[in-house]
Amino acid sequence: MGQITKRGEYQWRAKVRRKGFPEQSRTFTYKEDAEKWVRTVESELETKGFIDRREAEKNTLAAILKRYQQEITPGKKSAAIESVKIDVLLRDAALVGLKMTAITSTEVARWRDRRLKEVTGGTVNREIDVLSTVFNHARREWGIHVENPIPLVKRPEKARARDRRLSHEEESYLLAALTGGVRQQDGTFTKGARNPWLLPLVRLALETAMRRGELLALQWENVDLKRRTAHLPDTKNGDARSVPLSTTAVSILKGLPSRPKTERGKPVERVAGAVFPTTAMALRKGFARAIERAQQDYLADCKAARRKPQSGFLSDVHFHDTRHEAASRLAEKLSNVLELSAVTGHRDLRMLKRYYHPRAEDLAKKLG
């Protein structure tokens, strides 16, 4: 039975009680809204379509996002990335300040439009994925009974697949910029990358098509230089895989200072330790600085040689582009697409196609 009582000049308290169901209550500014709500709840109770919205009324989206970030995110493989995305979502008070029952597709669409003024459609789509996951989890696991509004929201157009490849000259300048950085007697450093792991890490990425996270997680105990394999027990898609190593890749690994030393005449023991003892942040910053140095060196050389520099030289290059480059190079050696996918770790051949970008001039040579 529904009951409406006045609580102050602009407040109406609505309650609905029925045996066998939890009491429902809500406060409204207008009596008409309270009466409409009572009729809706009573109708749900009569038709057995009752939904307990008390938890949804108590919690804002911000509270749910924070709870998810604290309880669920840490157990995920992509915990660090997802946590950053949640932090970004929490900055938009206009959306996350709303009660869960007030989150509609219209409100999400308004947030989407605000974000599109700041970031690309691809970034917004990934943040929408997080929102959808949180809504579904809250409904299934935490009793926050609200409909997920995301399926009703139009998503931004997907960004075109990246097809950025390094020219031979770009690669030469980039690798040169990753060398140097040696500490001198006076304590200063020579020009170049101070992090000694950047150059071999980038070179190995270009040889193997391994992801940044896979390279940083690679352990010596999983590297077999005799069999020329590097085992990855935990990859992005959840499957373990063993990456074949070219002679160049083996040479790069043998030259690393982190490689465990063994004495002659003694059996080789299983050794542990990171192949590249550096961090993702150090790699990101070091790679970006190397790109800047390479561009400066290129422009200086062009000026000295009195030749016009190429437009876009090393522009819009990210570390992940080494995976595109490596996949395209490996495809020239491995004509069997299943063998290529085994190396790169792609379960979906459609995704593999996004990483294979042959140059037209190379295809022309094959045509004869």
C-alpha positions, 0 to 999 in steps of 0.5 A: 500500500502506498503512502505519501506524506509532506515533509517540509515546504518542497518535500514529499515522502513516498512509501510503499509497503507490501507483505513479503517485499522490502519497504520502498521509499523515496523523496520528491519535490513535487507531489505528482512525481511521488504519486507517479512513483507509487503507482509504478512500484505498486504495478511492479509488485502486482505483476511480479516485476518488482525491482529493489532500487534501494541500493541504486538510490543510495549510491552515486556512480562515483561511489560505485566506480571507486568501489570497483577500482578498490575491489575488482580492478587490482585482480585484473591483468590490466589493473594499472590501465583500468585504474587510470581510466576510472580516475579519468571518469571520476573527474567528470562530476556532472556524470559521476555525481549522479545517483545510479538511478539517474544515470541514463543514456542521455547523461552518458551521451552528454559525457561522451560529447564532453570527452570528445572535445578533449580526446579521440574517439578510440579513447572514449570508446575504451572508457565507455567499455569500462563504464559498461563493465562496472554497470554490469558488475554492480547489477550482477554482484552488488545488487545495484538494480539499474539497467546498463545504459551503454547499449543505447549510447551511440559510440564514436566512430572507430579510429582507422587502424594504424599502418605506421611503419618505419622507413630505413632512414627513420629506423637508423636515426632512432637507433642512433638516438638510443645509443650514447648517454654514457656517464663521463668522468666529470659526472655529466652524460654524453648525448643519447639515451641514459637508460642502457636497456632502451636500445636492445629492448627496441631492437628485440621488439623489431625482431620478435613483434613482442608487446611492451609488457611481454618484453618487460615481463620476460625472465631469463629462466624462460629464455633458451638461447640454444633452442632459440626460444623465449617463453611467455607464460602470461600474455595479453590474451591469456594464452602462454606462447613461445616466441622463436628467436632469430639469430639477430635476436639471440645476439641481442640477448647474449649481449645484455648485461643482465644475462646470467654468467655461468662458469665453464665446466659446470652444469647450467642451472635454471637462473632467474631475473628480468631480461630488461630490468627497467619500467614501463614509465622509463621506457615510455619517457626514454622512447619519446626523448629518443624520437625527439633527439632523432628528429633534431639530428635529422633536421641538423643533418639535412641543413648541413647537407642542404637538402629538404627534410622529409615531412613527418619524419618520425612523427606520430611514432609510438613504441607499439608501432615496433609490433606493426613493423616486426609483424610486417617483416616477419610476414615476408619470412613466414608465408603461412599465416598460422605460423605468423599468428603463432609468433605474434600471439594473435588468436583472431586473424582479423586482428593480425591483418591490422598489424601486417602492412606490407610496403607497395614497393616490396610487393611489386618486387615479388610480382617480378 
